[in-house]
Amino acid sequence: SKQSRSRAAPRAMRALCRHRGGAAAVRAARLHLCSALLLATMATAGVEVATAQPLPVALRAALGARWAQERRGAGANPISVATATAVPHEPTRERVVVLTCFAGAAPALEVVTLLKSALANAPRVAALEVVIAGDSEAIASVEAALTSQAREWEVALEGSAWAAPVTLRLVDVSARVAAWEAHLLANVSSGIARRGTFGDPEHSALNAERMAAGMEQGAAPPGIGNWYRYFADEILPPDAGYDWALYVDTDTIFVSSPVAVWRQRDLSLRPEPGVFFQWDDKQCSGVLLMHVSAFREGRLWDVAKRAIRAEFAAEFDANETKPAVWWKHLRDQRMVGILQKRAPEVFGSVPRLGWAVSLADGGAHFGSRMPFRVQRATVLHFNGKRGHVYGREEVNASWGVMPGWNLVQHFQRLPWGWLLHGAELAASEASEVHRLRVVREALPR
């Protein structure tokens, strides 16, 4: 308004702007005023300003310095920048831990999309830690994807400004995989494939066994990466203060802050072994609150072995040495269902309002309107339709307009520059600026 401009502009500048004798004087006045405001903003942001120069010249110099500063920030490794000002995790601050696990390079696109959605919905009232656990090939594929995208948009992920602490932890579990696989083959399921794809020899052999037993051919046996979540007590060590983790499959995205789900943890005291898992009323194993500290000392596997043998009691011989065909095809997801059936005491309370939606298990029936329950979801799960929603295959025209289905494309195509700029703006309004940390570690044997 005229009144606000009158208060903001110096009296001499107003007089010059009202001068009717020369348009050049008016343009010069406006240029000096805009230059002064921009220079003041940049000086506040820490850019060195040469105020002895004429204002337009000083503005160009400052902009050049800022551009050079940003170019140096997106250097040889765009996701790795000096983090001397990074704020470490504060033990007194609430920390939301999101965990996802996979093996091999194939799901890297899904993982990066998941990471974008988690960062876009990062809480401002709590610290966020995203833990990506995988073998060396998996971790290398995620780093390569992040580096490529960061260079494309000329941004730096590590060291970026956030309103609350944010940590990306990349955990290489390669040294433990052989021991985990041996444990699973001996105690849980002998139908585990290294990758879990249809081309695996293990899949062909297991399917032949299924057909011989009069069973239909099933999907590929679960890859070893699907089982990593059940070793969360080793991925998230107790000395780092990990008690709970929000596990999500790689083919999920966050559509709102994970804080609402995190605060539904069942913290009630229970007899040993206590609560292992929580899920919502739809019982989607792709989104689980996991009580990591309850897993320790083998307590999870003690309960799991008893539950599995109870489920398949009629199909084991007297010595429990001859597994049934179904047992050999036990998938990581079904193990959670068996625990719910045979050991319900290890599950926490079910929230009144669900917080996970599996679109492939009913999203096709939403039509053009999305039910209220889905609108209140925190996580969308695209199980069973990965190739379509992530662009690996031709997208079905109807899926492209269905609510939720095309949302993954938003996060997949969201430029990192826009995402990090939004975080920087939010940080500028916070009482303290925190720098994103990227932590790389490898589990010992």
SVG drawing of the C-alpha trace seen along z (x, -y; Angstrom):
<svg xmlns="http://www.w3.org/2000/svg" viewBox="-15 -18 51 107">
<polyline fill="none" stroke="black" stroke-width="0.4" points="0.0,0.0 1.0,-3.7 1.2,-4.0 3.5,-1.0 5.8,-2.2 5.8,-5.6 7.1,-4.1 9.6,-1.8 11.4,-4.2 13.8,-6.9 12.5,-10.5 15.2,-11.4 14.3,-8.4 10.6,-9.3 11.4,-12.8 13.6,-11.4 10.8,-8.9 8.3,-11.8 10.6,-13.8 8.7,-14.4 11.5,-15.9 13.5,-12.7 12.5,-9.0 16.2,-8.1 16.3,-9.4 13.3,-7.4 14.8,-4.2 18.1,-4.9 16.3,-5.4 14.4,-2.2 17.6,-0.3 19.4,-1.7 16.5,-0.9 16.2,2.8 20.0,3.2 20.1,1.9 17.4,4.3 19.0,7.3 22.4,6.5 21.1,6.3 19.4,9.7 22.6,11.3 24.8,9.7 22.4,11.3 23.0,14.7 26.7,14.3 27.7,13.2 30.6,10.7 29.4,7.3 31.6,4.5 29.6,1.5 32.2,-1.0 31.2,-0.4 28.2,-1.9 25.1,0.2 24.4,1.8 28.1,2.8 28.2,4.1 25.1,6.1 26.6,7.8 29.8,8.6 27.9,10.1 25.7,12.2 28.8,13.5 30.3,14.4 27.2,16.2 27.0,18.1 30.7,19.2 29.9,20.2 27.1,22.4 29.1,23.9 31.9,24.8 29.2,26.4 28.1,28.8 31.7,30.0 33.1,33.4 30.8,35.3 27.4,33.4 26.1,35.5 29.3,35.0 30.0,31.5 31.9,30.3 29.6,30.4 31.6,28.6 28.5,26.7 26.3,29.9 24.4,30.3 24.8,33.8 21.8,35.7 20.5,34.3 19.6,37.1 16.8,34.9 15.1,34.3 12.5,36.7 14.0,38.7 12.0,40.5 13.9,43.4 12.7,44.6 14.3,47.9 14.2,49.5 16.2,52.5 17.0,54.1 19.5,56.2 21.0,55.5 20.8,52.5 17.3,52.9 15.2,51.0 17.6,48.0 15.0,45.8 12.3,46.7 14.6,46.0 15.6,42.5 11.9,41.7 11.1,42.9 13.9,40.7 12.6,37.6 9.1,38.1 10.5,38.6 12.6,35.4 9.7,33.4 7.6,34.4 10.4,34.1 9.1,33.0 10.0,29.6 9.4,30.7 11.6,33.8 14.8,35.1 14.5,37.4 16.9,40.3 16.5,42.3 18.4,45.6 19.0,47.4 20.4,50.9 21.6,53.1 24.5,55.1 27.4,53.3 25.7,53.3 22.6,51.8 24.4,49.0 26.5,48.2 23.5,47.9 21.8,45.5 24.9,43.3 25.3,43.3 21.7,42.3 21.9,39.5 25.2,38.3 23.8,38.2 20.7,36.4 22.5,33.9 24.9,33.1 22.1,32.7 20.4,30.1 23.7,28.6 22.9,29.0 24.5,30.6 22.4,32.9 24.9,33.2 25.2,30.0 21.9,28.6 19.9,26.5 16.9,27.9 14.7,26.7 15.4,29.8 18.2,32.4 18.2,34.7 20.5,37.7 20.8,40.1 22.5,43.3 23.8,45.8 24.5,49.1 26.4,51.8 25.4,55.2 27.4,57.3 29.6,58.8 26.5,60.2 24.5,61.6 26.1,65.1 25.4,65.6 21.8,64.2 21.1,66.4 22.4,69.5 20.2,68.6 17.1,68.2 17.7,71.4 18.1,73.3 15.2,71.8 12.7,70.0 12.5,70.9 14.6,72.8 13.0,70.9 15.2,67.8 16.7,66.6 19.7,64.2 17.7,61.8 14.2,63.2 13.7,62.7 12.0,65.1 15.3,65.8 16.9,67.4 17.6,71.1 16.3,71.3 13.0,70.0 12.7,72.5 13.5,75.4 11.1,74.2 8.3,73.8 8.8,77.3 8.4,78.5 5.2,76.5 3.7,78.0 4.7,81.5 2.8,80.9 -0.3,79.8 0.3,76.1 0.1,73.2 3.4,71.6 4.0,68.7 5.8,65.4 9.6,65.5 10.8,66.5 11.7,63.6 15.2,62.3 17.5,62.1 17.0,58.4 13.4,58.8 14.5,60.4 17.0,57.7 14.3,55.9 14.2,58.8 17.9,58.2 17.2,54.5 18.7,55.1 22.1,55.5 21.6,52.8 20.6,50.3 22.9,51.0 21.8,50.3 24.8,48.1 23.4,45.5 20.2,45.2 17.9,47.0 14.7,48.4 12.1,48.3 12.1,48.0 9.4,47.3 10.1,49.9 8.8,49.2 9.2,51.2 11.1,49.6 8.0,49.2 6.3,46.7 6.2,43.0 5.4,40.6 2.5,38.2 2.6,36.6 5.0,36.3 5.9,39.7 5.6,38.1 1.9,39.0 2.7,42.7 5.8,42.6 3.8,41.3 1.5,44.2 4.2,46.6 2.9,48.9 5.1,47.9 3.1,49.8 5.1,52.2 4.5,55.9 5.9,59.2 8.8,60.6 9.4,60.7 7.2,57.6 5.9,55.8 7.8,56.6 5.6,55.1 2.7,52.7 0.7,52.2 -2.6,50.6 -6.0,52.3 -5.3,53.2 -2.2,55.2 0.1,54.2 3.5,55.7 5.1,53.2 4.7,50.5 5.6,51.6 6.6,50.0 9.3,52.3 10.4,52.4 14.1,53.0 15.3,53.4 12.8,56.3 14.5,58.2 17.8,58.4 19.2,61.5 17.4,63.7 14.0,63.1 12.3,62.5 13.6,65.7 12.7,67.8 9.0,66.7 9.1,66.9 10.4,70.5 7.7,71.6 5.0,69.8 6.1,71.3 6.3,74.8 2.8,74.4 1.5,73.2 2.9,76.2 2.8,78.7 1.0,81.3 3.5,81.1 6.7,81.8 7.8,85.2 8.4,86.3 11.9,84.9 10.9,81.6 13.5,82.2 11.4,82.4 9.9,79.1 6.7,78.8 6.5,77.3 4.6,74.4 7.3,73.8 9.9,73.8 8.0,71.0 7.4,69.0 7.8,65.3 9.1,62.6 5.6,60.9 3.8,64.1 6.0,64.6 4.5,61.4 1.0,62.8 1.9,66.1 3.2,64.2 0.0,62.2 -2.0,65.5 0.2,67.7 1.7,65.1 -0.6,62.0 0.9,60.9 4.0,59.6 1.8,57.1 1.1,53.6 -2.2,51.8 -3.9,51.1 -4.5,47.5 -8.1,46.3 -7.2,44.6 -5.0,46.4 -1.8,44.9 -0.8,47.1 -2.6,47.7 -1.8,50.4 -3.1,49.0 -2.6,52.3 -4.9,54.0 -7.9,51.8 -6.8,48.6 -8.2,49.7 -11.7,49.3 -11.3,45.8 -12.6,44.3 -12.1,40.5 -12.6,39.9 -10.4,41.0 -12.0,42.3 -11.5,40.3 -9.3,43.0 -6.9,42.9 -6.7,39.1 -5.6,39.4 -2.8,41.9 0.8,41.2 2.3,43.9 1.2,45.1 2.3,48.6 2.5,49.5 2.9,53.3 2.5,55.4 2.6,52.6 6.1,51.3 6.9,51.4 3.9,49.3 4.0,46.6 7.8,46.1 7.9,45.8 9.6,49.1 6.7,50.2 4.0,48.4 1.7,46.8 -1.9,47.9 -4.0,44.8 -6.5,45.4 -3.8,45.7 -2.4,42.4 -5.5,40.5 -6.3,42.6 -5.8,40.8 -2.5,41.9 -1.2,43.9 0.4,41.0 1.6,39.3 4.8,41.4 5.7,39.7 5.6,36.3 8.3,37.3 10.3,39.2 10.4,36.1 10.7,33.5 13.9,31.5 16.3,31.7 16.9,28.0 13.2,27.2 13.1,29.7 16.2,28.4 15.2,24.8 11.9,25.4 13.9,26.9 16.2,23.9 13.2,21.5 11.8,23.5 15.2,23.5 15.4,19.7 12.2,19.4 13.5,21.8 15.4,20.7 18.4,22.9 19.6,24.1 20.6,27.8 22.8,29.3 21.9,32.6 24.4,35.3 25.2,38.4 26.7,41.2 28.3,44.2 29.1,47.4 29.6,51.1 28.6,53.8 31.5,55.9 31.4,59.7"/>
</svg>
